[in-house]
Amino acid sequence: MIVESSQQLPQRPDVVIASVGGGGLLNGVLLGMQEVGWSDVPCIAMETVGANCLNVALEKGQQVTLPDITR
């Protein structure tokens, strides 16, 4: 997705915003950004309240399973 974006955009983006669930898409976006030379472009991860498993995992320092997705 990032490689294709880099080919279609007329210039480098100021920021990349990625939707986050478990973190897989975010990791792919970050790897793609490295591949196309956008390592210095900020990437903002946005996560839905009530389905914030990445945030909880980062807070606990381990993989987690949420008891419920509330939103």
Backbone as CSV, one residue per row, in Angstrom:
resi,resn,N_x,N_y,N_z,CA_x,CA_y,CA_z,C_x,C_y,C_z
1,MET,0.815,-1.182,0.000,0.000,0.000,0.000,0.872,1.265,0.000
2,ILE,1.915,1.275,0.804,2.784,2.451,0.859,3.621,2.567,-0.414
3,VAL,4.102,1.465,-0.929,4.874,1.516,-2.175,3.999,2.101,-3.286
4,GLU,2.771,1.617,-3.390,1.845,2.130,-4.411,1.550,3.609,-4.166
5,SER,1.357,3.995,-2.927,1.106,5.406,-2.611,2.292,6.271,-3.020
6,SER,3.496,5.784,-2.758,4.686,6.567,-3.105,4.814,6.757,-4.610
7,GLN,4.288,5.830,-5.376,4.333,5.933,-6.829,3.259,6.874,-7.373
8,GLN,2.170,7.031,-6.622,1.056,7.832,-7.119,1.009,9.256,-6.566
9,LEU,1.614,9.489,-5.410,1.595,10.828,-4.828,2.591,11.736,-5.545
10,PRO,2.233,13.004,-5.745,3.162,13.924,-6.405,4.337,14.325,-5.517
11,GLN,4.211,14.135,-4.197,5.301,14.451,-3.271,5.144,13.601,-2.012
12,ARG,6.166,13.615,-1.177,6.119,12.867,0.086,5.020,13.446,0.973
13,PRO,4.352,12.606,1.735,3.340,13.136,2.647,3.994,13.797,3.859
14,ASP,3.236,14.683,4.510,3.706,15.292,5.752,3.556,14.323,6.913
15,VAL,2.563,13.426,6.815,2.262,12.456,7.863,1.484,11.309,7.240
16,VAL,1.596,10.129,7.830,0.794,8.975,7.438,-0.047,8.591,8.649
17,ILE,-1.348,8.401,8.431,-2.245,8.003,9.517,-2.734,6.594,9.217
18,ALA,-2.599,5.702,10.190,-2.988,4.303,9.992,-4.007,3.891,11.052
19,SER,-5.021,3.197,10.610,-5.980,2.596,11.524,-5.326,1.379,12.164
20,VAL,-5.538,1.219,13.471,-4.887,0.124,14.187,-5.929,-0.753,14.865
21,GLY,-5.787,-2.045,14.669,-6.557,-3.024,15.420,-5.545,-3.765,16.276
22,GLY,-4.993,-4.825,15.723,-3.989,-5.587,16.438,-2.571,-5.143,16.171
23,GLY,-2.373,-4.309,15.161,-1.044,-3.781,14.867,-0.433,-4.301,13.584
24,GLY,-1.051,-5.299,12.944,-0.479,-5.862,11.725,-0.410,-4.868,10.580
25,LEU,-1.489,-4.132,10.342,-1.491,-3.130,9.282,-0.462,-2.046,9.584
26,LEU,-0.414,-1.597,10.820,0.553,-0.567,11.208,1.978,-1.035,10.931
27,ASN,2.299,-2.269,11.279,3.647,-2.781,11.019,3.943,-2.826,9.533
28,GLY,2.966,-3.227,8.730,3.158,-3.233,7.280,3.368,-1.833,6.730
29,VAL,2.608,-0.876,7.244,2.763,0.520,6.831,4.158,1.015,7.186
30,LEU,4.616,0.738,8.394,5.947,1.186,8.812,7.052,0.539,7.982
31,LEU,6.911,-0.741,7.678,7.905,-1.405,6.815,7.901,-0.798,5.419
32,GLY,6.709,-0.524,4.895,6.602,0.112,3.582,7.228,1.492,3.578
33,MET,7.024,2.237,4.654,7.614,3.574,4.750,9.132,3.501,4.749
34,GLN,9.689,2.504,5.420,11.149,2.316,5.385,11.605,1.985,3.977
35,GLU,10.846,1.121,3.304,11.228,0.670,1.959,11.281,1.819,0.954
36,VAL,10.359,2.777,1.077,10.320,3.872,0.102,11.087,5.109,0.564
37,GLY,11.748,5.025,1.721,12.557,6.137,2.196,11.781,7.191,2.965
38,TRP,10.673,6.798,3.556,9.863,7.728,4.342,10.059,7.511,5.845
39,SER,11.176,7.015,6.258,11.397,6.723,7.679,11.300,7.962,8.561
40,ASP,11.542,9.122,7.975,11.474,10.360,8.740,10.087,10.998,8.729
41,VAL,9.135,10.400,8.016,7.755,10.903,7.980,7.014,10.354,9.201
42,PRO,6.374,11.212,9.998,5.642,10.715,11.164,4.488,9.797,10.757
43,CYS,4.255,8.788,11.560,3.129,7.886,11.358,2.289,7.906,12.635
44,ILE,1.030,8.264,12.489,0.117,8.334,13.626,-0.800,7.123,13.584
45,ALA,-0.846,6.384,14.678,-1.724,5.215,14.795,-3.016,5.636,15.475
46,MET,-4.137,5.384,14.836,-5.452,5.724,15.383,-6.161,4.425,15.730
47,GLU,-6.697,4.355,16.935,-7.329,3.128,17.404,-8.709,3.458,17.980
48,THR,-9.684,2.625,17.699,-11.043,2.829,18.170,-11.149,2.531,19.665
49,VAL,-11.751,3.458,20.401,-12.016,3.222,21.824,-12.977,2.041,21.916
50,GLY,-12.681,1.117,22.782,-13.511,-0.077,22.925,-12.972,-1.269,22.145
51,ALA,-12.012,-1.005,21.265,-11.339,-2.080,20.527,-9.839,-1.784,20.507
52,ASN,-9.350,-1.271,21.608,-7.988,-0.742,21.695,-6.980,-1.778,22.190
53,CYS,-6.907,-2.901,21.506,-6.019,-3.965,21.962,-4.539,-3.599,21.844
54,LEU,-4.149,-2.826,20.840,-2.738,-2.447,20.734,-2.354,-1.546,21.906
55,ASN,-3.196,-0.575,22.219,-2.906,0.321,23.338,-2.783,-0.456,24.646
56,VAL,-3.696,-1.367,24.898,-3.648,-2.163,26.131,-2.385,-3.028,26.160
57,ALA,-2.050,-3.625,25.027,-0.847,-4.458,24.964,0.411,-3.635,25.235
58,LEU,0.468,-2.426,24.679,1.632,-1.573,24.927,1.710,-1.165,26.394
59,GLU,0.560,-0.869,27.004,0.549,-0.510,28.421,1.015,-1.663,29.301
60,LYS,0.603,-2.898,28.965,0.949,-4.071,29.776,2.282,-4.688,29.393
61,GLY,2.806,-4.323,28.227,4.073,-4.868,27.780,3.997,-6.316,27.329
62,GLN,2.809,-6.738,26.930,2.628,-8.121,26.455,1.378,-8.206,25.590
63,GLN,1.277,-9.291,24.849,0.102,-9.527,24.027,-1.121,-9.719,24.930
64,VAL,-2.243,-9.150,24.539,-3.466,-9.260,25.339,-4.648,-9.672,24.459
65,THR,-5.670,-10.175,25.102,-6.949,-10.413,24.450,-7.988,-9.611,25.209
66,LEU,-8.695,-8.761,24.512,-9.736,-7.981,25.165,-10.916,-8.873,25.502
67,PRO,-11.547,-8.638,26.649,-12.702,-9.472,27.020,-13.902,-9.218,26.111
68,ASP,-13.951,-8.006,25.526,-15.091,-7.658,24.673,-14.718,-6.443,23.838
69,ILE,-15.292,-6.359,22.670,-15.185,-5.151,21.860,-16.465,-4.378,22.097
70,THR,-16.327,-3.203,22.658,-17.511,-2.484,23.128,-18.044,-1.435,22.162
71,ARG,-17.324,-1.128,21.122,-17.818,-0.139,20.141,-17.474,-0.542,18.755
